């Protein structure tokens, strides 16, 4: 079984960013294409539609069974979920034509807050499906495909991933560690949320990510 990771830009994934709720209970969601079927992608692999259908069905069974399918910021190099990198939870996946679509709920974790601020600041983030399967070396056809999760990433065409730069910049900036700890409390204090957002926006501007 091979480790498979496929990137889609904000535009290719046809991502929609929406919010639900009001005030302190307001939640941000991203939804769009998570994996494309029946076409040769940038990695020269082809995911047959029936393989994607099975993988999407399996993931939905996990979600329906109460399993939390968590996703991270950036490009992990294995199938393990690192809790300190978690930014969102996949709440639903479905098929539309040949493609697998998904809906992701942005969580009030430190990384989730970074994703939220970037989206609100106009940064176009992409998605990256993470899973395993067998690849035919001759034609690139994927079989026995399983989706583990879908991560939030920078536009694949960009040099280096924005989220990594954001995180490292946060840790290196003055009072960065303090700001990181404040992110953990941001969900319960409006004043902390306002300060945190302003500081992260400053960081994004400094890194010229907008």
C-alpha positions as CSV (number, residue, x, y, z in Angstrom):
1,X,0.0,0.0,0.0
2,X,1.3,3.4,-0.9
3,X,0.8,6.7,1.0
4,X,-1.2,8.9,-1.3
5,X,-1.6,12.7,-1.0
6,X,-3.4,14.8,-3.6
7,X,-3.6,18.5,-3.6
8,X,-6.4,20.8,-5.0
9,X,-6.2,24.5,-5.2
10,X,-9.0,26.7,-3.8
11,X,-10.4,27.2,-7.3
12,X,-10.0,23.6,-8.4
13,X,-11.7,22.4,-5.3
14,X,-14.5,24.9,-5.9
15,X,-14.4,25.7,-2.2
16,X,-17.1,27.6,-0.5
17,X,-16.5,29.2,2.9
18,X,-19.6,29.7,5.0
19,X,-20.6,30.3,8.6
20,X,-23.4,29.2,10.8
21,X,-24.7,30.4,14.1
22,X,-24.3,33.8,15.7
23,X,-22.1,35.6,18.1
24,X,-19.9,33.3,20.2
25,X,-21.4,30.2,18.7
26,X,-20.6,31.2,15.1
27,X,-18.8,28.4,13.3
28,X,-16.9,28.5,10.0
29,X,-17.1,25.7,7.4
30,X,-15.3,24.9,4.2
31,X,-16.9,22.6,1.6
32,X,-16.0,21.5,-1.9
33,X,-14.2,18.8,-3.9
34,X,-11.8,16.8,-1.9
35,X,-10.7,14.2,-4.4
36,X,-11.2,14.1,-8.2
37,X,-12.2,10.9,-10.0
38,X,-11.6,9.5,-13.5
39,X,-8.9,12.0,-14.5
40,X,-5.2,11.9,-14.4
41,X,-4.0,14.4,-11.7
42,X,-0.8,16.4,-11.2
43,X,0.8,13.3,-9.6
44,X,0.0,11.3,-12.7
45,X,-2.5,9.1,-10.8
46,X,-6.0,8.2,-11.8
47,X,-8.7,7.4,-9.1
48,X,-11.5,5.4,-10.7
49,X,-14.9,6.7,-9.6
50,X,-15.9,3.4,-8.0
51,X,-12.7,3.6,-5.8
52,X,-13.7,7.1,-4.6
53,X,-17.3,6.0,-4.0
54,X,-16.1,3.1,-1.7
55,X,-13.7,5.4,0.1
56,X,-16.3,8.1,0.7
57,X,-18.8,5.5,1.9
58,X,-16.4,4.1,4.4
59,X,-15.5,7.5,5.7
60,X,-19.2,8.4,6.1
61,X,-19.8,5.2,8.0
62,X,-17.0,6.2,10.4
63,X,-18.6,9.6,10.9
64,X,-22.1,8.1,11.4
65,X,-20.7,5.7,13.9
66,X,-19.4,8.6,16.1
67,X,-15.8,8.6,14.9
68,X,-14.2,12.1,14.7
69,X,-12.4,12.5,11.4
70,X,-9.9,15.2,12.1
71,X,-7.8,17.1,9.6
72,X,-4.6,19.1,9.9
73,X,-3.0,22.3,8.6
74,X,-0.1,21.7,6.1
75,X,1.4,18.6,4.5
76,X,2.0,15.7,7.0
77,X,4.3,13.0,5.7
78,X,2.4,10.0,7.0
79,X,-1.1,8.9,7.9
80,X,-0.9,9.8,11.6
81,X,-3.1,12.6,12.9
82,X,-1.1,15.0,15.0
83,X,-3.5,16.6,17.6
84,X,-1.3,19.7,17.9
85,X,-1.8,20.4,14.2
86,X,-5.6,19.7,14.0
87,X,-7.6,22.6,12.5
88,X,-10.9,21.1,11.5
89,X,-13.2,18.1,11.5
90,X,-14.8,16.5,8.5
91,X,-18.6,16.3,9.2
92,X,-19.7,14.9,5.8
93,X,-18.6,13.5,2.5
94,X,-20.6,12.7,-0.6
95,X,-20.3,12.0,-4.3
96,X,-21.3,14.5,-7.0
97,X,-20.6,13.2,-10.4
98,X,-17.1,11.6,-10.5
99,X,-15.8,13.6,-7.5
100,X,-15.8,13.2,-3.8
101,X,-17.0,16.3,-1.9
102,X,-16.6,17.1,1.7
103,X,-17.6,19.6,4.4
104,X,-15.1,20.6,7.1
105,X,-15.9,22.4,10.3
106,X,-13.2,24.7,11.5
107,X,-12.4,24.0,15.1
108,X,-11.5,26.6,17.8
109,X,-8.0,25.1,18.2
110,X,-4.9,27.2,17.7
111,X,-4.5,25.9,14.2
112,X,-8.2,26.3,13.5
113,X,-8.0,29.9,14.6
114,X,-5.1,30.5,12.2
115,X,-7.1,29.0,9.4
116,X,-10.2,31.1,10.3
117,X,-8.2,34.3,10.3
118,X,-6.5,33.5,7.0
119,X,-9.8,32.8,5.4
120,X,-11.3,36.0,6.8
121,X,-8.3,37.9,5.5
122,X,-8.8,36.7,2.0
123,X,-6.2,34.0,1.8
124,X,-7.2,31.3,-0.6
125,X,-6.4,27.9,0.9
126,X,-6.6,24.6,-0.8
127,X,-7.2,21.0,0.3
128,X,-5.2,17.8,0.3
129,X,-6.7,14.4,0.6
130,X,-4.6,11.9,2.6
131,X,-5.0,8.2,2.2
132,X,-3.5,4.9,1.0
133,X,-3.9,2.6,-1.9
134,X,-2.1,0.6,-4.6
135,X,-0.9,2.3,-7.8
136,X,-0.4,0.6,-11.1
137,X,3.0,1.7,-12.4
138,X,1.9,1.3,-16.0
139,X,-1.2,3.5,-16.1
140,X,-1.3,5.2,-12.7
141,X,-4.6,3.6,-11.8
142,X,-5.3,3.5,-8.0
143,X,-6.9,0.5,-6.4
144,X,-7.9,-0.4,-2.8
145,X,-8.1,3.3,-2.0
146,X,-8.9,4.5,1.5
147,X,-9.3,8.1,2.6
148,X,-7.9,8.9,6.0
149,X,-8.6,12.6,6.1
150,X,-8.6,15.8,4.1
151,X,-6.1,18.5,5.2
152,X,-6.1,22.3,4.7
153,X,-3.1,23.5,2.7
154,X,-1.7,26.5,0.9
155,X,-2.2,26.8,-2.8
156,X,0.0,23.9,-4.2
157,X,1.6,26.3,-6.7
158,X,3.0,28.4,-3.9
159,X,6.6,27.9,-2.7
160,X,6.3,26.3,0.8
161,X,3.0,26.1,2.7
162,X,1.5,29.2,4.2
163,X,0.3,27.5,7.3
164,X,3.8,26.3,8.2
165,X,5.1,29.9,7.7
166,X,2.3,31.2,9.9
167,X,2.9,28.8,12.7
168,X,6.7,29.2,12.7
169,X,6.3,33.0,12.4
170,X,3.9,32.9,15.4
171,X,6.4,31.0,17.5
172,X,9.3,33.3,16.6
173,X,7.5,36.6,17.0
174,X,7.7,38.6,20.2
175,X,5.3,37.1,22.7
176,X,4.4,34.4,20.1
177,X,4.3,31.6,22.7
178,X,2.0,33.7,24.8
179,X,-0.3,34.4,21.8
180,X,-0.3,30.6,21.1
181,X,-1.5,29.9,24.6
182,X,-4.1,32.7,24.3
183,X,-5.5,30.9,21.2
184,X,-6.6,28.0,23.4
185,X,-8.7,30.4,25.5
186,X,-10.0,32.5,22.6
187,X,-13.3,30.6,22.3
188,X,-14.5,31.8,25.7
189,X,-13.5,35.4,25.9
190,X,-14.5,38.0,23.3
191,X,-11.7,40.4,24.3
192,X,-9.1,37.6,23.8
193,X,-10.6,36.7,20.4
194,X,-10.4,40.4,19.2
195,X,-6.8,40.7,20.3
196,X,-5.8,37.4,18.9
197,X,-7.3,38.2,15.5
198,X,-5.6,41.5,15.3
199,X,-2.2,40.0,16.2
200,X,-2.5,37.2,13.7
201,X,-3.6,39.6,10.9
202,X,-0.5,41.6,11.7
203,X,1.5,38.4,11.3
204,X,-0.1,37.6,8.0
205,X,0.7,41.0,6.7
206,X,4.3,40.8,7.9
207,X,4.7,37.5,6.1
208,X,3.0,39.0,2.9
209,X,0.6,36.1,2.7
210,X,-2.4,38.3,1.7
